[in-house]
Amino acid sequence: MTDRPLVNVVVVGGGTAGWMTAAAIAKLLPDDARVRLVESEEIGIVGVGEATLPHIRAFIQRLGLDEAEFMARTHATFKLGIEFRDWGRIGDSYIHPFGAFGRAVDDVPFHHYWRRLADRAGPIERYSLPIMAARAARFAPPDPDPASLLATFGYAYQFDATRFAPWLREVAEAAGARRTEGRVETVERDPLSGDIAAIVLADGTRIEGDLFVDCSGFRALLIGGALAEPWQDWSHWLPCDRALAMPCAHGPGPLAPLTTATAMQAGWRWRIPLQHRVGNGYVYASAFIDDEAAADALTGAVEGAALAPPRPLRFRAGRRARSWAANCVAIGLAGGFLEPLESTSIYLIQVAITQLIEQFPEPRITAVDRDAFNAVVDLEYDRIRDFLILHYHATTRDDSPFWDHVRTMRVPDSLAEKMTLFRRRGRVEAYRVGVFLEASWLAVYLGQGVVPEGWDPRADAVPEPALTAALDRLAARTAEAVAGMPDHAAYLARFCGTAPASVAA
């Protein structure tokens, strides 16, 4: 125990963002904070089924939670990457893997050796174990031996968000967090500092706090309402502003450990296979298609019987100018929104929580705390923004007004510079902070037809016969390793003790 007074943290809003935040603070800062979460059962959550990135595993582990229990409770499946269909051109398919393409040799990334012999080396996905395993619907956890080929990948989860938040609520409350039912009616601010002093619920309950966390979703009651923190609109680069979500039953076929994003006339369609059903959705730009046509396109594309009618969602791509303003931190949709094309929603929640833990006030909030937090969060949003824009812009499609628009639009200078660097010599801009590193950018570049003119000259040091033989050996070893992995559905059934509905289907 410390002698410092406990910081009273008030989390406004439940759902995935609210209960992740409450659970993390209650579990990781028990001697520093007292957590109270306020939510209203009248207000539903946006969660329509969550596909995640591998970083979620660190969150589960850090909170001391059991992976098998988590997956059983949320009907989760494993995920080795994201398949993109029809993006560069109609008929194309590539996978953004949670793992590497080959291995660097003498500090030269693998793809330079592959590019040198691309005409005879075959598709680069032959040299990525997670891609080949995903296509074969196989899964096994990575090998802890870093020298093993089976250590060259990571994995994430696909789960039912409506089951995730209630489970985290149990975790948070067991760690000491308190829940208050109620709808926020007014927000009181300190007349001198401008900080939020208290929130007042519809029943008159007044709740004071030292630090307020806005997890109220798109409504942004605190950060956008009370504090009027400006919104940076990115819809001119990311024009999709609506989505329809619809679950369906599993159809025939194996349970693949991946999310699928299929390009459509005015956006793209997601497919997220869970144990008990399949999540589907159409993310689209309302300027290029009407709601009825979008609904028809979605319902006509799903594989199994619909389990609910399409559910509409509206949004704008962008972020707050500051996610932490005064004594209020916005986490989740209140702080920013980037469409779920690369499954970044929960990752951005996790980044904000991690930074809040690291910059947690002791106990007085200072500008240093806010500035350090905002610098990291802003950079994450900005770099993910560029990565998402790349998917739309790097295309040859001209079959609809939507694709003509995104193909010809002016992109941020930061992205234009990255694309020029890669086209010239196959260089991927390296940076320490950011979720999508070399393999991620490489997958999208090559998958959508952005092929470098040349390669690192150091790759020429290997004689061509030796390089050809090495590539052949790696492809053969990768195929052999995949063949030795169990079927994804079978592994899942053993691991979680539940039989996925897809097995029966």
C-alpha positions as CSV (number, residue, x, y, z in Angstrom):
1,M,0.0,0.0,0.0
2,T,1.0,3.6,-0.6
3,D,0.3,6.7,1.4
4,R,-1.1,8.5,-1.7
5,P,-4.9,9.0,-1.7
6,L,-6.8,6.8,-4.1
7,V,-7.8,8.4,-7.4
8,N,-11.5,8.2,-7.9
9,V,-12.0,7.0,-11.5
10,V,-15.5,7.2,-13.1
11,V,-16.0,5.3,-16.3
12,V,-19.0,6.4,-18.3
13,G,-20.3,3.7,-20.5
14,G,-19.9,-0.1,-20.5
15,G,-19.5,-2.3,-23.5
16,T,-16.1,-3.5,-24.6
17,A,-14.3,-0.3,-24.0
18,G,-15.8,0.5,-20.6
19,W,-15.4,-2.9,-19.1
20,M,-11.9,-3.4,-20.5
21,T,-10.9,-0.1,-18.9
22,A,-12.6,-0.9,-15.6
23,A,-11.1,-4.4,-15.4
24,A,-7.6,-3.2,-16.3
25,I,-7.5,-0.3,-13.7
26,A,-9.1,-2.5,-11.0
27,K,-6.7,-5.4,-11.6
28,L,-3.5,-3.5,-12.3
29,L,-3.8,-0.4,-10.0
30,P,-5.6,-1.7,-6.9
31,D,-3.5,0.5,-4.6
32,D,-3.9,3.6,-6.7
33,A,-7.5,3.8,-7.9
34,R,-11.1,3.3,-7.0
35,V,-13.2,2.5,-10.1
36,R,-16.9,3.1,-10.6
37,L,-18.5,2.4,-13.9
38,V,-21.8,4.0,-14.9
39,E,-23.9,2.5,-17.7
40,S,-27.5,2.3,-18.7
41,E,-29.3,-0.9,-19.8
42,E,-31.5,1.3,-22.0
43,I,-28.5,1.9,-24.2
44,G,-27.2,-1.0,-26.2
45,I,-23.6,-1.6,-27.2
46,V,-22.3,-1.3,-30.7
47,G,-20.5,-4.6,-30.6
48,V,-21.5,-6.8,-33.6
49,G,-18.8,-9.5,-33.3
50,E,-15.2,-8.6,-32.8
51,A,-12.2,-9.6,-34.9
52,T,-8.9,-8.7,-33.1
53,L,-5.2,-8.4,-33.5
54,P,-2.6,-10.5,-31.7
55,H,-2.0,-7.8,-29.1
56,I,-5.3,-8.8,-27.3
57,R,-3.5,-11.9,-26.1
58,A,-1.2,-9.7,-24.0
59,F,-4.2,-8.0,-22.4
60,I,-5.8,-11.3,-21.5
61,Q,-2.5,-12.6,-20.0
62,R,-1.7,-9.4,-18.1
63,L,-5.0,-9.5,-16.4
64,G,-4.3,-13.1,-15.4
65,L,-7.3,-14.5,-17.3
66,D,-7.5,-18.0,-18.6
67,E,-7.4,-18.2,-22.4
68,A,-9.5,-21.4,-22.7
69,E,-12.2,-19.9,-20.4
70,F,-12.2,-16.7,-22.4
71,M,-12.7,-18.5,-25.7
72,A,-15.4,-20.8,-24.3
73,R,-17.3,-17.9,-22.7
74,T,-17.2,-15.8,-25.9
75,H,-17.6,-18.6,-28.5
76,A,-14.3,-17.5,-29.9
77,T,-12.2,-18.9,-32.7
78,F,-8.5,-18.4,-33.5
79,K,-7.4,-16.0,-36.2
80,L,-4.1,-16.1,-38.2
81,G,-4.8,-13.2,-40.5
82,I,-7.2,-11.3,-42.7
83,E,-8.1,-12.4,-46.2
84,F,-8.8,-9.6,-48.8
85,R,-10.8,-10.5,-51.8
86,D,-11.3,-8.4,-55.0
87,W,-9.3,-5.4,-53.6
88,G,-6.5,-4.9,-56.1
89,R,-8.7,-6.2,-58.9
90,I,-11.7,-8.5,-59.1
91,G,-10.7,-12.1,-58.7
92,D,-7.6,-11.4,-56.5
93,S,-7.2,-12.9,-53.0
94,Y,-4.4,-12.3,-50.6
95,I,-3.9,-12.7,-46.8
96,H,-2.5,-10.2,-44.4
97,P,-0.8,-12.7,-42.0
98,F,0.0,-12.4,-38.3
99,G,3.5,-13.5,-39.0
100,A,6.5,-13.2,-41.2
101,F,7.3,-13.8,-44.8
102,G,10.5,-16.0,-44.6
103,R,13.4,-14.6,-42.6
104,A,15.9,-11.8,-43.1
105,V,19.4,-12.9,-44.1
106,D,22.3,-10.6,-43.2
107,D,19.9,-7.8,-42.3
108,V,18.3,-8.0,-45.7
109,P,14.5,-8.6,-45.4
110,F,13.3,-11.8,-47.1
111,H,11.1,-10.1,-49.7
112,H,14.1,-8.6,-51.4
113,Y,15.4,-12.1,-52.1
114,W,12.0,-13.2,-53.3
115,R,11.6,-10.1,-55.5
116,R,14.9,-10.9,-57.2
117,L,13.5,-14.3,-58.3
118,A,9.8,-13.5,-58.3
119,D,9.1,-14.8,-61.7
120,R,10.1,-18.4,-60.7
121,A,9.7,-18.2,-56.9
122,G,5.8,-18.2,-57.1
123,P,3.5,-16.2,-54.8
124,I,5.1,-14.8,-51.7
125,E,2.4,-16.4,-49.5
126,R,4.1,-19.8,-50.1
127,Y,6.8,-18.6,-47.7
128,S,4.4,-17.6,-44.9
129,L,3.3,-20.3,-42.5
130,P,0.2,-18.4,-41.1
131,I,-1.1,-17.8,-44.6
132,M,-0.7,-21.4,-45.7
133,A,-2.2,-22.7,-42.4
134,A,-5.2,-20.3,-42.7
135,R,-5.9,-21.4,-46.3
136,A,-5.8,-25.0,-45.1
137,A,-8.1,-24.3,-42.1
138,R,-5.4,-25.6,-39.7
139,F,-4.2,-24.2,-36.4
140,A,-1.7,-24.9,-33.7
141,P,-0.1,-22.4,-31.2
142,P,3.3,-21.0,-32.0
143,D,6.4,-23.0,-30.9
144,P,8.2,-21.3,-28.0
145,D,11.5,-22.1,-29.6
146,P,12.4,-18.9,-31.6
147,A,14.5,-20.9,-34.0
148,S,11.6,-23.0,-35.1
149,L,9.6,-22.3,-38.3
150,L,6.5,-22.7,-36.1
151,A,7.6,-19.7,-34.1
152,T,7.2,-17.3,-37.1
153,F,3.6,-16.3,-36.4
154,G,1.2,-15.0,-33.8
155,Y,-2.6,-15.3,-33.5
156,A,-5.6,-13.4,-32.4
157,Y,-9.2,-14.2,-31.7
158,Q,-12.7,-13.7,-33.2
159,F,-15.4,-13.6,-30.6
160,D,-18.9,-12.5,-29.7
161,A,-18.6,-8.9,-28.3
162,T,-22.0,-9.3,-26.5
163,R,-20.4,-12.0,-24.4
164,F,-17.0,-10.4,-23.9
165,A,-18.2,-7.3,-22.0
166,P,-20.3,-9.3,-19.4
167,W,-17.4,-11.6,-18.7
168,L,-15.1,-8.6,-18.2
169,R,-17.7,-7.1,-15.9
170,E,-17.4,-10.2,-13.6
171,V,-13.6,-9.8,-13.7
172,A,-13.7,-6.1,-12.9
173,E,-16.2,-6.4,-10.1
174,A,-14.3,-9.3,-8.5
175,A,-11.3,-6.9,-8.5
176,G,-13.3,-4.2,-6.7
177,A,-14.9,-2.1,-9.4
178,R,-18.4,-0.9,-8.7
179,R,-21.2,-0.6,-11.3
180,T,-24.0,2.0,-11.2
181,E,-27.0,1.7,-13.3
182,G,-28.2,4.9,-14.8
183,R,-28.3,7.4,-17.7
184,V,-26.1,10.5,-17.5
185,E,-28.4,13.6,-17.6
186,T,-25.9,16.4,-16.9
187,V,-22.2,17.0,-16.5
188,E,-20.9,19.5,-14.0
189,R,-17.6,21.3,-14.6
190,D,-15.4,23.2,-12.2
191,P,-15.8,26.9,-12.9
192,L,-12.1,27.6,-12.3
193,S,-10.2,24.7,-13.8
194,G,-12.7,23.6,-16.4
195,D,-12.4,20.0,-15.2
196,I,-15.3,17.7,-14.9
197,A,-16.4,17.8,-11.3
198,A,-19.3,15.3,-11.4
199,I,-22.0,13.6,-13.5
200,V,-25.6,13.7,-12.5
201,L,-27.9,10.7,-13.5
202,A,-31.5,10.8,-14.6
203,D,-32.6,9.7,-11.1
204,G,-30.7,12.6,-9.5
205,T,-27.7,10.6,-8.3
206,R,-24.6,12.8,-8.3
207,I,-21.2,11.1,-8.8
208,E,-17.9,13.0,-8.3
209,G,-14.6,11.9,-9.6
210,D,-10.9,12.8,-10.0
211,L,-10.5,11.2,-13.4
212,F,-13.4,10.6,-15.9
213,V,-13.1,8.0,-18.7
214,D,-15.5,8.5,-21.6
215,C,-16.5,5.2,-23.0
216,S,-19.9,6.4,-24.1
217,G,-19.4,5.4,-27.7
218,F,-20.3,7.7,-30.6
219,R,-22.3,9.9,-28.3
220,A,-19.1,11.0,-26.6
221,L,-21.0,12.5,-23.7
222,L,-18.0,13.9,-21.9
223,I,-15.2,14.5,-24.4
224,G,-17.5,15.7,-27.2
225,G,-20.5,17.0,-25.2
226,A,-19.3,18.6,-22.0
227,L,-15.7,19.4,-23.1
228,A,-16.5,20.0,-26.8
229,E,-13.1,18.6,-27.9
230,P,-12.9,19.0,-31.7
231,W,-13.2,16.1,-34.1
232,Q,-10.8,15.6,-36.9
233,D,-12.8,14.4,-39.9
234,W,-11.1,11.9,-42.2
235,S,-14.1,11.0,-44.3
236,H,-12.4,12.6,-47.4
237,W,-9.9,9.8,-47.3
238,L,-12.1,7.1,-45.8
239,P,-15.6,7.8,-47.2
240,C,-17.4,4.8,-45.8
241,D,-19.8,6.1,-43.3
242,R,-22.4,3.4,-42.7
243,A,-22.5,-0.3,-42.0
244,L,-25.1,-3.1,-41.9
245,A,-24.4,-6.0,-39.6
246,M,-26.1,-9.4,-39.8
247,P,-25.3,-12.8,-38.2
248,C,-26.0,-16.0,-40.0
249,A,-25.6,-19.7,-39.4
250,H,-22.5,-21.6,-40.6
251,G,-22.7,-22.8,-44.1
252,P,-20.7,-25.8,-45.5
253,G,-17.0,-25.8,-45.5
254,P,-14.2,-25.8,-43.0
255,L,-13.8,-23.3,-40.1
256,A,-11.0,-21.2,-41.3
257,P,-8.9,-19.3,-38.7
258,L,-9.2,-15.9,-40.5
259,T,-11.5,-12.9,-41.1
260,T,-12.5,-12.2,-44.7
261,A,-12.9,-8.7,-46.2
262,T,-14.5,-8.8,-49.6
263,A,-14.5,-5.6,-51.7
264,M,-18.0,-4.6,-52.8
265,Q,-19.5,-2.0,-55.2
266,A,-19.3,0.8,-52.6
267,G,-17.2,-0.5,-49.8
268,W,-16.5,-4.0,-48.4
269,R,-18.1,-6.9,-46.7
270,W,-16.7,-8.7,-43.6
271,R,-17.1,-12.3,-42.6
272,I,-16.1,-13.3,-39.0
273,P,-16.5,-17.0,-38.2
274,L,-17.3,-17.7,-34.5
275,Q,-18.0,-21.0,-32.9
276,H,-21.8,-20.7,-32.9
277,R,-22.4,-18.4,-35.9
278,V,-20.9,-16.2,-38.6
279,G,-20.8,-12.5,-38.3
280,N,-21.4,-10.6,-41.5
281,G,-21.5,-6.9,-42.4
282,Y,-21.3,-4.4,-45.3
283,V,-19.3,-1.2,-44.7
284,Y,-20.2,1.3,-47.4
285,A,-20.2,4.9,-48.5
286,S,-23.7,6.3,-48.5
287,A,-22.7,8.8,-51.2
288,F,-22.3,5.9,-53.6
289,I,-25.1,3.4,-52.7
290,D,-28.4,3.7,-50.9
291,D,-29.3,1.7,-47.8
292,E,-31.7,-0.6,-49.5
293,A,-29.3,-1.6,-52.2
294,A,-26.6,-2.2,-49.6
295,A,-29.0,-4.4,-47.5
296,D,-29.9,-6.4,-50.6
297,A,-26.2,-6.9,-51.4
298,L,-25.4,-8.1,-47.9
299,T,-28.4,-10.5,-47.6
300,G,-27.7,-11.9,-51.0
301,A,-24.0,-12.7,-50.1
302,V,-24.2,-14.5,-46.7
303,E,-23.6,-18.2,-46.7
304,G,-26.2,-19.5,-44.2
305,A,-29.6,-18.8,-42.8
306,A,-29.9,-15.3,-41.4
307,L,-30.2,-15.2,-37.6
308,A,-31.4,-11.5,-37.5
309,P,-32.2,-8.7,-39.9
310,P,-29.5,-6.3,-40.9
311,R,-28.7,-3.8,-38.2
312,P,-27.7,-0.3,-39.3
313,L,-24.8,1.7,-38.0
314,R,-23.6,5.2,-38.9
315,F,-20.2,6.7,-38.2
316,R,-17.5,9.1,-39.4
317,A,-13.9,8.2,-39.7
318,G,-11.6,10.4,-37.6
319,R,-10.4,11.1,-34.1
320,R,-10.5,13.8,-31.4
321,A,-7.9,16.5,-31.6
322,R,-7.0,15.3,-28.1
323,S,-8.2,12.0,-26.5
324,W,-7.2,13.3,-23.1
325,A,-8.5,16.8,-22.3
326,A,-8.8,18.3,-18.8
327,N,-9.5,15.4,-16.5
328,C,-11.3,13.3,-19.1
329,V,-9.8,10.5,-21.2
330,A,-11.8,9.2,-24.2
331,I,-11.4,5.5,-24.9
332,G,-13.0,3.6,-27.8
333,L,-15.5,5.2,-30.1
334,A,-15.7,8.4,-28.1
335,G,-12.1,9.1,-28.9
336,G,-12.0,8.1,-32.5
337,F,-13.3,5.7,-35.2
338,L,-11.5,3.8,-37.9
339,E,-13.6,1.3,-39.9
340,P,-12.9,-2.3,-38.9
341,L,-11.0,-3.2,-42.1
342,E,-7.9,-4.3,-40.2
343,S,-9.6,-5.2,-36.9
344,T,-8.1,-2.3,-35.0
345,S,-11.0,-1.2,-32.8
346,I,-10.1,-3.3,-29.7
347,Y,-6.4,-2.6,-30.4
348,L,-6.9,1.1,-30.1
349,I,-8.9,0.6,-26.9
350,Q,-6.0,-1.4,-25.6
351,V,-3.4,1.2,-26.6
352,A,-5.4,3.9,-24.7
353,I,-5.7,1.7,-21.6
354,T,-2.0,0.9,-21.6
355,Q,-1.1,4.5,-21.9
356,L,-3.5,5.5,-19.2
357,I,-2.0,2.9,-16.9
358,E,1.5,4.2,-17.7
359,Q,0.6,7.9,-17.3
360,F,-1.8,7.3,-14.4
361,P,-1.9,10.5,-12.3
362,E,-0.2,10.3,-8.9
363,P,-2.7,11.7,-7.9
364,R,-2.8,15.1,-9.6
365,I,-3.2,15.3,-13.3
366,T,-0.6,17.3,-15.1
367,A,-0.1,18.5,-18.7
368,V,2.9,16.1,-18.9
369,D,0.5,13.2,-18.4
370,R,-1.9,14.4,-21.0
371,D,0.7,15.3,-23.6
372,A,2.5,11.9,-23.3
373,F,-0.8,10.0,-23.6
374,N,-2.0,12.0,-26.6
375,A,1.3,11.8,-28.4
376,V,1.2,8.0,-28.5
377,V,-2.6,7.6,-29.2
378,D,-2.6,10.2,-31.9
379,L,0.4,8.6,-33.7
380,E,-1.3,5.2,-33.6
381,Y,-4.5,6.6,-35.1
382,D,-2.6,8.5,-37.8
383,R,-0.5,5.5,-38.9
384,I,-3.5,3.1,-38.9
385,R,-5.4,5.7,-41.0
386,D,-2.6,5.6,-43.6
387,F,-2.6,1.8,-43.7
388,L,-6.4,1.7,-44.2
389,I,-6.2,4.3,-47.0
390,L,-3.6,2.2,-48.7
391,H,-6.1,-0.7,-49.2
392,Y,-8.5,1.6,-51.1
393,H,-6.0,3.6,-53.0
394,A,-3.7,0.8,-54.2
395,T,-6.2,-0.6,-56.7
396,T,-6.7,-0.9,-60.4
397,R,-10.5,-1.2,-60.1
398,D,-12.6,1.2,-62.1
399,D,-15.8,-0.7,-62.2
400,S,-17.8,1.7,-60.0
401,P,-17.8,5.4,-59.0
402,F,-16.7,4.4,-55.5
403,W,-13.5,2.7,-56.7
404,D,-12.8,5.4,-59.2
405,H,-13.0,7.9,-56.4
406,V,-10.6,6.1,-53.9
407,R,-8.2,5.1,-56.7
408,T,-7.7,8.7,-57.9
409,M,-8.1,10.6,-54.7
410,R,-5.1,12.5,-53.2
411,V,-3.8,10.7,-50.2
412,P,-1.9,12.1,-47.1
413,D,1.7,13.0,-47.8
414,S,2.8,10.6,-45.2
415,L,1.2,7.7,-47.2
416,A,2.4,9.0,-50.6
417,E,6.0,9.0,-49.3
418,K,5.7,5.4,-48.0
419,M,4.3,4.2,-51.4
420,T,7.0,6.0,-53.3
421,L,9.7,4.4,-51.1
422,F,8.3,0.9,-51.6
423,R,7.8,1.3,-55.4
424,R,11.4,2.4,-55.9
425,R,13.3,-0.3,-54.1
426,G,11.0,-2.4,-52.0
427,R,11.7,-0.4,-48.8
428,V,9.1,-0.5,-46.0
429,E,9.3,2.5,-43.7
430,A,10.4,1.3,-40.3
431,Y,9.1,2.8,-37.1
432,R,9.1,1.6,-33.5
433,V,5.6,2.8,-32.5
434,G,2.8,1.4,-34.5
435,V,0.8,-1.8,-34.9
436,F,1.5,-2.6,-38.5
437,L,5.1,-3.3,-39.2
438,E,6.9,-4.5,-42.3
439,A,5.1,-7.8,-43.0
440,S,1.7,-6.0,-42.8
441,W,2.5,-3.3,-45.3
442,L,4.3,-5.9,-47.5
443,A,1.1,-8.1,-47.6
444,V,-1.1,-5.2,-48.8
445,Y,1.5,-3.7,-51.2
446,L,2.1,-7.0,-53.0
447,G,-1.4,-8.3,-52.6
448,Q,-2.8,-5.3,-54.4
449,G,-0.2,-5.1,-57.2
450,V,2.2,-2.5,-55.8
451,V,5.4,-4.3,-56.9
452,P,8.8,-2.6,-56.4
453,E,10.9,-1.8,-59.4
454,G,14.1,-3.2,-57.8
455,W,15.4,-4.8,-54.6
456,D,18.2,-4.3,-52.1
457,P,21.5,-4.9,-54.0
458,R,22.8,-7.0,-51.1
459,A,20.3,-9.7,-52.1
460,D,22.5,-10.2,-55.3
461,A,25.3,-11.6,-53.1
462,V,23.7,-15.0,-53.0
463,P,24.3,-17.0,-56.2
464,E,21.1,-17.6,-58.1
465,P,21.2,-21.5,-57.9
466,A,21.7,-21.3,-54.1
467,L,18.9,-18.8,-53.7
468,T,16.5,-20.9,-55.8
469,A,17.3,-24.0,-53.7
470,A,16.8,-22.1,-50.4
471,L,13.4,-20.8,-51.5
472,D,12.4,-24.2,-52.6
473,R,13.4,-25.7,-49.2
474,L,11.5,-23.0,-47.3
475,A,8.4,-23.5,-49.3
476,A,8.6,-27.3,-48.8
477,R,9.3,-26.9,-45.0
478,T,6.3,-24.5,-44.7
479,A,4.0,-26.9,-46.5
480,E,5.2,-29.8,-44.3
481,A,4.7,-27.8,-41.1
482,V,1.2,-26.9,-42.1
483,A,0.3,-30.5,-43.0
484,G,1.3,-31.5,-39.5
485,M,-1.0,-29.0,-37.8
486,P,-4.4,-30.1,-36.6
487,D,-7.7,-29.0,-38.1
488,H,-8.8,-25.6,-36.7
489,A,-12.2,-26.8,-35.6
490,A,-10.9,-30.0,-34.0
491,Y,-8.2,-28.1,-32.1
492,L,-10.7,-25.6,-30.9
493,A,-13.0,-28.3,-29.6
494,R,-10.2,-29.9,-27.6
495,F,-8.9,-26.6,-26.3
496,C,-12.2,-25.1,-25.2
497,G,-14.2,-28.2,-24.5
498,T,-16.9,-27.0,-26.9
499,A,-17.8,-28.2,-30.4
500,P,-18.1,-25.4,-32.9
501,A,-21.4,-25.2,-34.7
502,S,-19.5,-25.3,-38.0
503,V,-18.5,-28.9,-37.3
504,A,-22.2,-29.9,-37.3
505,A,-22.8,-27.8,-40.4
